Amino acid sequence: MYGEHWSKWVVRLPFLFHTRLMTFPPRLCQHRWSPVAGMVGFRNAVGNEPLSNWQTGDYEQIAFGRGSSGFLVINNEDGNWSTTFSTGLPDGTYCDVCAGPKNGANCAGNTYTIVDGDFTATIPGRTAIAMHIQALATSADSIMPVQAKLRPASHGIRSSKGA
């Protein structure tokens, strides 16, 4: 009744269960991407801190702080943005969490040193950087990487042992 087409699917079923292709459309686990995980850590670190230290460059360039807990720079222009940013962050060397979350003493991307609340940097076009107080590059203390905190998706399958 189903012919050769059906037999090809039956043979592939074990593969499909292990690759999460049984969901339609297939799942894209963006929450596991390093930049997304790093920015979740940024949001957790800054909490409800007020907007501060608003700065603009050209048409598509903004930078702002979240109290004394975090600072974000977005350059949506094609060219570089070179300037000195006033952050409100305590002095120290910070990891760029847009590149990914800090893991122990290791940064996923570049580091930026803040002195007297300021730092000078060149931000390439179409990129962003973010720093927060829990991502000091000079400290081995860090929050657990976001990926490790996530529960695997159940895909609608419930265990008979209970939650």
N, C-alpha and C positions, 0 to 999 in steps of 0.2 A: 504494500500500500504506500509506504513512504519511500521505498527504493533506496538507491545509493546515497542520496542526500541525507536521509535520516541516519544511516550507518556512520557517516562521517561525524555527525554531531555526537552520537553515543560514544565513539572513540575519544572525542575531545572533552567529554564532561569532567573527568578528574582534573584536567588542566584548567578548565574554566573555574572550578571551585577554588583553586589555589591562587588564581590571579585576580579575583574580584571582578571578573568580566561578566558575572551572572547578573549584575545590575545594569539596567539600560536607562540612560546611557552609562557607559563605564565611568566609575568614580575617578575624579582627579583629586588627589589628596593634597590640596594647596596648603592646608594647615601644617603639613610636614616640610614645606619648602623653607629653607634657612631664612630668607628675608622675612617671611610671614611669621615664623617662630620668633625671630629677633624683635619684631615690632609688637608681638603679643607681650613679650617681656617688657618692652618700653611702656606699653599701656598699663601693665600691672605696676610698674615702678612709679609712674607719675600719678596714678590714681585720679583724684579730682582736683589736683593742683590747678590754680588759675593760669590762664594764658598770660605770658609775660615776654618782655624783650622782643617785641615784634619788629622785624626788619624786612625790607624789600630791596631787591636789586632791580633788574629790568622787568619787563612785562610778566614773565613767567618764573620769577624767583622770589621765594619767601623763606623766612627763618623765624622761629619762635621758640620760646621756652615754655615749660609747664612748671611754674614756680621755681624752686631751687632743686627740682628732682630730675628734669630732663630737658633736652634741647634737640630740635629737629630742623634740618636745612633741606629744602627741596629746590632743585634747579631743573626746571622743565624747559629751559632754552636749549638751543643746539650747541652753544658755546660754553666755555668755562665761566665760573663765577668765582673771582678772587677777591676776598675782602677779610676784614677782621670782624668777627662776630662777638657780640656781647651776650653771654649766655645766662648768667645768674647761677651757674653751677659752682660748687666748691672747687678749688684748685686740685688738679690731679690729671692723670693720663687715662683717657676713657676709650673703650672699644666702640667702634661703629657697629651698632646692632642691626642696622639695615642690611649688613652683609650676613648676619646670622647671630644667634645667641652666643653669649660668652659661655665657655665651658671650662670651669676651674680657672686657671690663670691664662688660658688661651683665648685670644680674640679670633673671630672668624674673618675679620677684615682689618682695615687700617685702624690706627690709634690716633687720637688727637689730644694734645696737652693744653690744658686750660690754666692760665696764670692770671690772677686778679679778675677772674670771671670771664676773660676773653681768650679767643684763639684765632689764629690766622690760617686760612686754608684756601685751596683752589678746589672747587667742586666741579667735576666734569659735567658736561651737558647731559641732560636726561637721566640724572642720578639724584640720590638723596643720601643723607647721613643722619643718624640719630644716636644720641648718647643719653645715658641715665645713670643715676647714682649707684645702681646695683651692678654696673658694668665698668667698674674701675679696672683698668688693665694692670695696675700695680698690685692688685690684691688677688689672692687665690680664692677668696670668697665669691660665690656667685649663686644665683638662684639656679635650680635644676633646669636643664634645657627643657623647653616646652614639649618636645617630641616625647620625652620619657614620661610626661604626666598624662598623655592622652590614652584613653582606653580604646582598644581596637573596636571598630564598628561591628555590630552584631549582624548586620544585613538582614534584619528582621527575624533572625533565628534565635529562639530562646532556649536556654539550657533547662533540662528537666530537673536539675538540681537546685533551681531557684536562682535569684539574682545574687 
